[in-house]
Amino acid sequence: MAFLLHQLLQESAKRYPDKEAVVCRDKHLTYSDLDKLSNQLAHALIVNGIRKGDRIGFCLNKSLESIVSIFAILKAGCVYVPIDPRSPAKRMGFILNNCGISALISSNEKLKTVEEVLGCTKTLEVTVAVDDKVDSGIAGLSQIKSIAWPEVTNSPFIFDVGSQGIDRDLAYILYTSGSTGDPKGVMISHQTSLTFVNWSYEEFGIESVDRVSSHAPLHFDLSIFDIFTSIKAGATVFLVPEEYSVFPKSLIKFIQEKKITVWYSVPSILVHLMVHGNLKSNTFPDLRLILFAGEVFPIKYLRNLMEIIPGAKYFNLYGPTETNVCTFYPVKPIDADQTKPIPIGKACRNTEVFILNEDKRLITKPGELGELCARGSCVAQGYWGDIKKAHSNFVENSLQADFDDTMYRTGDLVFMDEEGNYHLVGRKDHMIKSRGYRIELGEIESALYSHPDVKEAAVVAVPDDLITNKIKAFVVPVCTNSLTKVEIDKYLSERIPQYMIPELVEFRDSLPKTSTGKIDRTNLANR
């Protein structure tokens, strides 16, 4: 049984050598191709001085080369660090220096846009350009070994490079936004990732006949299921072109033509398909499983989606990057009058979650609010280069006095229902004070989403000297000019307390999104 992530590919390549492993547009790699090509790249990295445990970055749009890079880095005994190709140069430079990137796999075009960053990196030794040749005119590369892609693909070293490792070794570092303004690198071991991969493979019955979409960017933790769970099963991964998210009809056509059987994304993407893609006029006979995570799914859209695609099973997956997925909920039929979000469910296998109050005491009574904590091999190893920050989130389990045991404080406020399902109320840091009242902004958003003429909504706090915070709502109406603040106020007054009704309402044609498809609340808060 695999105890390292790249062994999943090696095992499936033996079982399904000629089967398509990854498809991107009109190109594909068989399992044998992916295994051999990743061996070639791993060897190229090693012979050029890359050592076990080195952090290797790749900054690529979703492509066959990006998947090859992931497995090659792991086979070389290294840690892969995906960098959003749309990142500003400053952020890319921070990541390169923060975790001491030794090699960077990218394209000449992207390297040109970050020339000034490359010249300032302290540890970069090797670059790999996924182009026919290395652009010798790129500043900052003169002192760095550079490899062109043909040097990889023409290499005779197609067999396993033989790098050894153990399951506690780091597999990848995912950079997420940090409260200080700088990204924080979440360190994930092979063991931690395989805890999720093995669970999701069995829980969802992923098989070699499945055709799995890969919509999430590779620097987002949803991609772990797309890539590794699919490869473990011998399934085929279909990389969704980035531009399809902008053109929902193209994305719908992609799902139909590729006969996707398993879909996994943030809810915003599915809402986008319903609102802008005329989803209800299409049929999806092949879709058997729809998974979503990363944000609350507005209940009216989830109900609508289940009506449009009744043949699929739906699961709400929950977990911060620091745990990947730690709870899940099989979605049941939704009543027509339900307005509250569905639960985040119960703990995944080999994972324990529990609620602690402000005194760090265990909450077992249904309905009582507290912070959700997680323990087990699902928990990450901390934040790269930031022990202080890690110690505030990865803490000693206060419920275990007999031996050292680390738990992760999610920062999410939850309560448990009578059936043992957890319900997400919101972030501790999404809880604000206004006029002396404690207010959860997510509750206001849920009320707004229940309005039939609201397409999208987000709520932020605006600092105010008199009342601590004013509440501002950003609303995208279904139809232009179909709503007014007076109507919003009246509607909300029937659903939430008066002190929670936003003082400010701004109507927009759309809301800004992050690179992972979520609503960009930081952007809105700074407006």
N, C-alpha and C positions, 0 to 999 in steps of 0.2 A: 504494500500500500504506500502511496506517495506521502512523503513527509516534507518535500520541498515542492514549491509551485511548478517549477519547470519539469518535474517528473510526470506531471499530468499530461504534458504534451508528449513526452517520450513514450509513455504507456499507450496513449491513443494512436500515436504514429505506428506502433506495432500492430494494433488491432484494425486500424482503418487507414492504411498508407495512401490509398488512392482516393479517399473521400475528400470533398471540399472542406477545408477547415475555416478559411476566412475568404469572404467575398467583398470586394470594394469596387463599386461601379461595374465595369465590364471585365475586371481582372479577378483572379482568385489564386489561392495557394492550397494545395492538398496538404494533408497532415504530414506526408513525407517531405514535401517541399518546405513547409514551415520548420520542420525539425532540422533539415539539412542546412537551410539558409541561416537559421539562428545559430547553428553550430559554427558556420563560417564567420559570422560577425563576432561571436564570442571569441573565436581564435584570433581574429584580427585585433580585438581589444587587448587580449593577453600578450600577444607578441609585441605590441607597441607599449608595453609597460604597465598596463592596468593590473591592479592587484586585488586579491580577495578582500571584500568589504568596502571597496571604493564606491563612492556615489557617482552614478552615471546619469546624466541628464539627457532627456530627449525633448526637442521642441519641434514637433511635427503636427501637421493636420492629420486627421484620421486617415490612415492609409495602410496598405499591406506592410510597408516598411516600419510603421510604428508598432505593429504587433510583433514583427520580427525582432525589433529592438528590445521589446519587453522581455521576450524569452531569451535572447542572446545575453542580455545583462545579467539575468538570473543564472544562466548556465555558466557565466564567467565567475560566479560566486560573488557578484556585486549587488548593489542596491539601486533600483531604478527610481528616478525622480522625474515624473512627467511635468513639463512646463507648458502652460497655456500659450500656444503660438500667437495669441492676440494680446498677450501681456505687454504692458509698457516696458521699455528698456530698463527703467529703474527697478521694477519688480523682478524682472528676470535677473538683473545683476545682483539683487539681494539674495535670491535663491542660490545662484551659482556660488556666491561667497559664503552664505550662511552654512551650507552643509558641505562645503569644500568639494565641489564637482571636479572630478578628475578627467572626465571625457564628456563631450557633448555631441549628440547625434542630431543633425538638423539639415537644413537645405541652404544652398548658397544665398538664395533670396532672403531667407530669414536672418542669416548671419550678417548680411549687409546692413540690415536695419538695426543691429545691435553691435556695430563695430566698436563703439566707445565703451561698451560693457566688457567685451572680450579683452580689451587692452588693460582693464583694471582687475581682472580676475587673478587670484593669487595661486590657485591650485590646478587650473585647467592645463592638461598636458596633451590631450588628443581631441581632435574633432573628426567627425565622420559626416561627410556630405552625401546625402542621398541623391546625388547628381552624377552625370557621366564623368565629370572632372571637378577638381577643387578650384574655386575661383581664387587665383593667386593675388588678386588685387584687394582682397578684404583685409583691412587694417586690423592689427591685433593678432593675426594668425602667423606672423613670421617666425615666432619663437615656439610655435605649437605644431606637433606632428599632425598632419592632415591626411585623411584617407578618403578616396572617392569610392562610390558604391561599386563600380566594376571590380575594384580590388577585392571586395568582399565576395561578390557573386562568382568571380573566376577562381577563387581559392580552392585548392584541392582538399582542404581540410573540412570534410563534410560530416565527420563523425563526432560523437560526444567528446567535449574537451576534457572531461574527467574531473571537473572542479568539485571539491567536496564541501559539504556544509552540514549544519544541523538545523533542526526546526526552529530553534530560538534565534537564529541569525536574522537580521533585517532583510526583508524582501523589497520594500519600497517605502518612500517618504512622500506623503501627499501634503501639499501646502494649502492651508485654508486661511481665511481672513482672520486677523488677530485684533484684539481689543486695543492694542497699543498703536495700531496703524501699520505694523509690519506683519507679513505673513508668518504663520507658525507651521513648522514641519512636523506632521504627525508620523511617528515611526511605527511601522507595522512589520511584524515578523512573519516568516512562513507559517509558523504554527497558528498565529492569530488569524491570518487570512484563510488558511485551510479549515479552521473551525467553522467559518461562515460558508466556504465553498462546499465542504462535505455536507453540511446541514441543508443548504439550499438545493443541492443536487438530489438529495433524498426526499426532502419535504415537497418539492415541486415536480418530482418524477421526470427530471430532464433526461432525454434519451438521444441516441445518435440520429434519430430521424427528425429531431427538432431543428427548426430554423429560427435562430435567436437574433433579434434586432440588437444593435449596439448603438444607442442614441446618445448616451451620456459621454461627455468629453473624457479623455483618459486621465485627466488630473482630478476627476470627480470619483468618489468611492463607488458610485453605482456601476462604474465600468468593471469592477472586480467580478461581479456576477456575469456580466456580458462575456468577458474573456475567459476567465478561469473555470467557472462552472460549466460553461459550454464546452470548453476543451476537454474537461474531465469526462464529459458524457460522449465525446466524439460527435457532437452536434456541429452545425455550420453557423458561423457568426457572420451576420450581414452588417457591415459598417454603414451607418446612415450618413450620407453626405451632409456637411454642416448647413449648407444653404437650404436644405429641405425644411428646416425648422421655420424658415422665413416664409416658405411657400407651402402652406398646409395641404393643398390639393396634390402637390408633388409627393408629400410624405404619405398621404393616403394611398396614392398610386403605388408607391414603393412597398407599402405593407401588403397590398393586394398582389402585385406582380411577383414579389419575392416569396409569396405564400408564407409570411411570417407566422410562426406558431406561438412564440413567446415574446411578449413586449415588456420592457422595463424602462420607466422614465419618471421624471418629476411630474406631478399632476398638471402643472401649467401647460405642458406640451399637449396633453390630452384635451384640456379645456380649449386650447388654441385650435385644435382640429375640429372640435364641435362648433365653436363660435365662427371660425373663418373658413373651415374646409367643407362645410355642408356634409358632415360625417353621416348624418342619418339617411342620406340618399344612396349610401354605399353598403355593400355587404362584405363580411369578413369571415367566410366559412372555415378558414384555417386557424384563426386565432383561438387558442385554447386557454391561454394564461395571460392575464394582464396584471403586472406588478407595478406599484408606484411607491415612491418614497421621497423624502427631502423637504416636504412641506405639507400643510393641511390641504386636503382635497375638498373644495367647496361642495357641500352635500347635494345641492341641486344639480350640479354638473355630473357628479358621480352617479346619481340616480338616473340621469339622462343617458349616460354612457352605458350603464347596465341594461337599459331598455333597448339601446341601439345594437349592442353586441351581447345578446342574452346567452350565447353559447359558451362564453368564456368564464373562467373562474377568476375572481378578483382578490388580490391580497394587498393590504396596507402594511408596508415594511417601515420600521422605525429604527433609527439609531444615528448618532453623530459619527463623524469620521473616526473618532477615537474608539468606537466599538463596531464600526460598519453597521450591521443590523443586529440588534439585540432583542427586539420584540417584533411580533407579526400578528396580523389579524385577518382571518378569512372573512371577507365581506359578505354579510347576509343581505337578503332583500331589504330595501329601504322604504319605510312607510312614506306615503305622499306628504304627510304633514311634518316629517322630521326636519329640523333645521340645525341641530347640533352635529358637529363632526363625528365620524365613526371612531371607535377606540383604536389605540395603537396595539392592543392585544396583550399577549402573554409572551414570556421569555422563550427564545429559541433554545434548542438543545445545547447542552454543555455551557449554558449561560444562566446566571442568576441576576435578577433585577429586583429591587426593593425600594421602598419609599422611606426617607428619613425626614423628620421634622427639623426645626431650627435648632433643637437641642441634641441633634444627632441620634434621636431615639427612633426605633422602628415603628412605622405606622402599619397597622394591620386592619384597621377599621374601615369598611367601605365608605367612600365619600369624603374622607379626610385628606386635605391637601398637603403635599410635601414635595421634596426634590427626589427625582428618580436617580438611583445609583445602580451601577452594574459591576459585576465581578466575574472572573473566569478568564479562560484563554482568549476570549473575544476582545479583551481590553488591550489597547496599544501600549507601546513601551515608553510613551512620553513624547516630548517635543524636542526635536533636534536642537542642541545648543542652548536650550532654555530650561535649565533645571528648576529655576525659581517658579516659572509659570507651570511647569509640570507638577511641582509639589503642591500647587494650589488646586489642581484638578484630579491628579492621580494621588490618592491619599490612603493612609492606613485604614483598613476596614475597622470601623469603630465597634462592629458587632462581633469581631473575632479577637479574643484576648490571648489565645493559646499559641498562636504562631503568626508570623508576618504574612499579611494578606493585603494586596492592593485592590482598591475599588476605584471606579471612575465616577466622579460627580458630574452628571450631564448638564446641570444648570437648568433643566426643564422641570416645571411644576406639573404634577400629575395627581390623579386620585384613582382609586381602584373601585370597581363596581361589585355588585353582589356575585357576579360570575367569575370574578378574579381577573377581568380584563382591565388594563390600565387605560386611562383617558388623559390625553395631553391637554393641559390648560394653556400653557405658554411658557416662554422663557422667564427665568428669574430676572434677567436683565431686560425683559420686555414688559416687566411690571413697573408702572410709573406711579408717582404721587401727583395728584391734582386736587387743590382745595382740601388737602388732608386725606383724601380718599385714595386707597390702593386700587389701581385700575390695571387690568390686563388688556393690552391693546388687541390681542387676538380675539377676545370676546366681541369687541366692537366690529372687527373684520367679519367674523362669522355672521353677525346680525346684518351687516351690509350685503354680504353675499346672498342672504336669503331673499333679498328684494328681487322680484322677477325682472326688473329693468336694469339691474346692475350686472355688467359683464365681468369687471375686475375691480378689486378694491385693495387698498393698503392704508394703514393708519400709523402715523408717527407722532412722537412727542415734540413739541416746540417749547423750549425753555422760556419761562415767563417769571419776572421778578415778583409779581403779585400773587400768583396762584401756583407757583412752582413749575407747572407745565400746562400749556394749552394742548388740546388734541386736534390734530389735523388729519383729515381723510382725503385720500386721492381716489377718485371714482371714475371708472370708464363705463359710460352708459351703453346699453345695447344699441340704442339709436341716438344719433346726435340731437342734442337739445331736448331729450326726452325726460330729463330730470332737473329739479331745482333743489337748492339747499332747503327750502321750506318743506318740500316733499320728503326729503331725506330725514329731516328733523322729526317730522310727524311719524314717519314709519319707524324710526329708531325709538321714539318715545314710548311705543307700544311694546318694545322688546327688551330694552335695557334701561337702567336707572338714568335719571336726568343728568346726573353728574358725569356720565360716560358719553354723552352725546357730543360729537366734535364741534368745537367752536368755529373751526375753519373747514371748508369743503372746497376742493379744487377738482373740477371736471377736466378730464383729459381724453385724448383719442386712444392712448395706450400708456402702459406703465413700463419703465425701464427694467431690463432683465440683466442678471449676471451672466457670466459665461456658462454657468451650469443650468440656466433656464429659469432660475428662481426670480421672484420680484426683488429688485435691487432697492431695499429699504434704506440703505446707507445713502444712496444717491438722492432719494426722496427727502430724507431728513436734512440733507445739506442744501436743499433748495430754499 
